[in-house]
Each structure stands twice: as structure tokens, then as C-alpha cells.
């Protein structure tokens, strides 16, 4: 995350299967938020 921020990126994104509840819980606990129905997670890098 720090390297991405140093390189000028403002957002990070990751995706997982729709029914992967464990991944949903993991990513939301680390500051990611759902940005669409496919559970693509994004987080501000600043």
C-alpha cells in the first residue's frame, strides 16, 4: 500500500466471488468498501 501511494496511486481495488463471505468480511475490516454488486473492493491510499 505504501509503495502504491509513493507512486501516485490514489485507490486500490480487489475483487472476489459474490458468495465469498469470508473475503467480504476480511476486506471490509481493513477499510475496503463495496463499490458494485460484484464485490469489487476499493480503498483510499492516503
PyMOL CGO cylinders between C-alpha atoms (Angstrom):
from pymol import cmd
from pymol.cgo import CYLINDER

trace = [
    CYLINDER, 0.00, 0.00, 0.00, 2.78, 2.43, 0.85, 0.3, 1, 1, 1, 1, 1, 1,
    CYLINDER, 2.78, 2.43, 0.85, 4.62, 1.76, -2.40, 0.3, 1, 1, 1, 1, 1, 1,
    CYLINDER, 4.62, 1.76, -2.40, 1.45, 2.39, -4.42, 0.3, 1, 1, 1, 1, 1, 1,
    CYLINDER, 1.45, 2.39, -4.42, 0.91, 5.69, -2.62, 0.3, 1, 1, 1, 1, 1, 1,
    CYLINDER, 0.91, 5.69, -2.62, 4.54, 6.70, -3.25, 0.3, 1, 1, 1, 1, 1, 1,
    CYLINDER, 4.54, 6.70, -3.25, 3.98, 6.05, -6.96, 0.3, 1, 1, 1, 1, 1, 1,
    CYLINDER, 3.98, 6.05, -6.96, 0.96, 8.37, -7.03, 0.3, 1, 1, 1, 1, 1, 1,
    CYLINDER, 0.96, 8.37, -7.03, -1.91, 5.90, -6.90, 0.3, 1, 1, 1, 1, 1, 1,
    CYLINDER, -1.91, 5.90, -6.90, -4.95, 7.17, -5.02, 0.3, 1, 1, 1, 1, 1, 1,
    CYLINDER, -4.95, 7.17, -5.02, -7.05, 3.99, -4.94, 0.3, 1, 1, 1, 1, 1, 1,
    CYLINDER, -7.05, 3.99, -4.94, -6.58, 0.26, -4.70, 0.3, 1, 1, 1, 1, 1, 1,
    CYLINDER, -6.58, 0.26, -4.70, -9.13, -2.31, -5.83, 0.3, 1, 1, 1, 1, 1, 1,
    CYLINDER, -9.13, -2.31, -5.83, -9.63, -6.04, -5.43, 0.3, 1, 1, 1, 1, 1, 1,
    CYLINDER, -9.63, -6.04, -5.43, -12.45, -8.38, -6.31, 0.3, 1, 1, 1, 1, 1, 1,
    CYLINDER, -12.45, -8.38, -6.31, -13.76, -11.70, -5.05, 0.3, 1, 1, 1, 1, 1, 1,
    CYLINDER, -13.76, -11.70, -5.05, -16.55, -14.16, -5.75, 0.3, 1, 1, 1, 1, 1, 1,
    CYLINDER, -16.55, -14.16, -5.75, -20.04, -12.92, -4.97, 0.3, 1, 1, 1, 1, 1, 1,
    CYLINDER, -20.04, -12.92, -4.97, -20.63, -15.60, -2.34, 0.3, 1, 1, 1, 1, 1, 1,
    CYLINDER, -20.63, -15.60, -2.34, -17.23, -15.40, -0.60, 0.3, 1, 1, 1, 1, 1, 1,
    CYLINDER, -17.23, -15.40, -0.60, -18.46, -14.10, 2.76, 0.3, 1, 1, 1, 1, 1, 1,
    CYLINDER, -18.46, -14.10, 2.76, -15.09, -14.58, 4.46, 0.3, 1, 1, 1, 1, 1, 1,
    CYLINDER, -15.09, -14.58, 4.46, -13.33, -12.37, 1.91, 0.3, 1, 1, 1, 1, 1, 1,
    CYLINDER, -13.33, -12.37, 1.91, -16.10, -9.76, 2.22, 0.3, 1, 1, 1, 1, 1, 1,
    CYLINDER, -16.10, -9.76, 2.22, -15.60, -9.64, 5.99, 0.3, 1, 1, 1, 1, 1, 1,
    CYLINDER, -15.60, -9.64, 5.99, -11.81, -9.57, 5.70, 0.3, 1, 1, 1, 1, 1, 1,
    CYLINDER, -11.81, -9.57, 5.70, -11.64, -6.71, 3.19, 0.3, 1, 1, 1, 1, 1, 1,
    CYLINDER, -11.64, -6.71, 3.19, -14.28, -4.56, 4.86, 0.3, 1, 1, 1, 1, 1, 1,
    CYLINDER, -14.28, -4.56, 4.86, -12.45, -4.97, 8.19, 0.3, 1, 1, 1, 1, 1, 1,
    CYLINDER, -12.45, -4.97, 8.19, -9.36, -3.49, 6.53, 0.3, 1, 1, 1, 1, 1, 1,
    CYLINDER, -9.36, -3.49, 6.53, -11.06, -0.36, 5.23, 0.3, 1, 1, 1, 1, 1, 1,
    CYLINDER, -11.06, -0.36, 5.23, -12.22, -1.52, 1.80, 0.3, 1, 1, 1, 1, 1, 1,
    CYLINDER, -12.22, -1.52, 1.80, -15.78, -0.79, 0.72, 0.3, 1, 1, 1, 1, 1, 1,
    CYLINDER, -15.78, -0.79, 0.72, -18.07, -2.39, -1.84, 0.3, 1, 1, 1, 1, 1, 1,
    CYLINDER, -18.07, -2.39, -1.84, -18.30, -0.26, -4.99, 0.3, 1, 1, 1, 1, 1, 1,
    CYLINDER, -18.30, -0.26, -4.99, -20.58, -2.50, -7.06, 0.3, 1, 1, 1, 1, 1, 1,
    CYLINDER, -20.58, -2.50, -7.06, -22.63, -5.70, -6.83, 0.3, 1, 1, 1, 1, 1, 1,
    CYLINDER, -22.63, -5.70, -6.83, -19.74, -7.93, -7.87, 0.3, 1, 1, 1, 1, 1, 1,
    CYLINDER, -19.74, -7.93, -7.87, -18.00, -7.18, -4.56, 0.3, 1, 1, 1, 1, 1, 1,
    CYLINDER, -18.00, -7.18, -4.56, -15.15, -5.23, -6.03, 0.3, 1, 1, 1, 1, 1, 1,
    CYLINDER, -15.15, -5.23, -6.03, -13.42, -3.62, -3.05, 0.3, 1, 1, 1, 1, 1, 1,
    CYLINDER, -13.42, -3.62, -3.05, -11.66, -0.26, -3.11, 0.3, 1, 1, 1, 1, 1, 1,
    CYLINDER, -11.66, -0.26, -3.11, -9.67, 1.66, -0.51, 0.3, 1, 1, 1, 1, 1, 1,
    CYLINDER, -9.67, 1.66, -0.51, -8.23, 5.17, -0.37, 0.3, 1, 1, 1, 1, 1, 1,
    CYLINDER, -8.23, 5.17, -0.37, -4.42, 5.00, -0.21, 0.3, 1, 1, 1, 1, 1, 1,
    CYLINDER, -4.42, 5.00, -0.21, -3.95, 8.27, 1.64, 0.3, 1, 1, 1, 1, 1, 1,
]
cmd.load_cgo(trace, "trace")
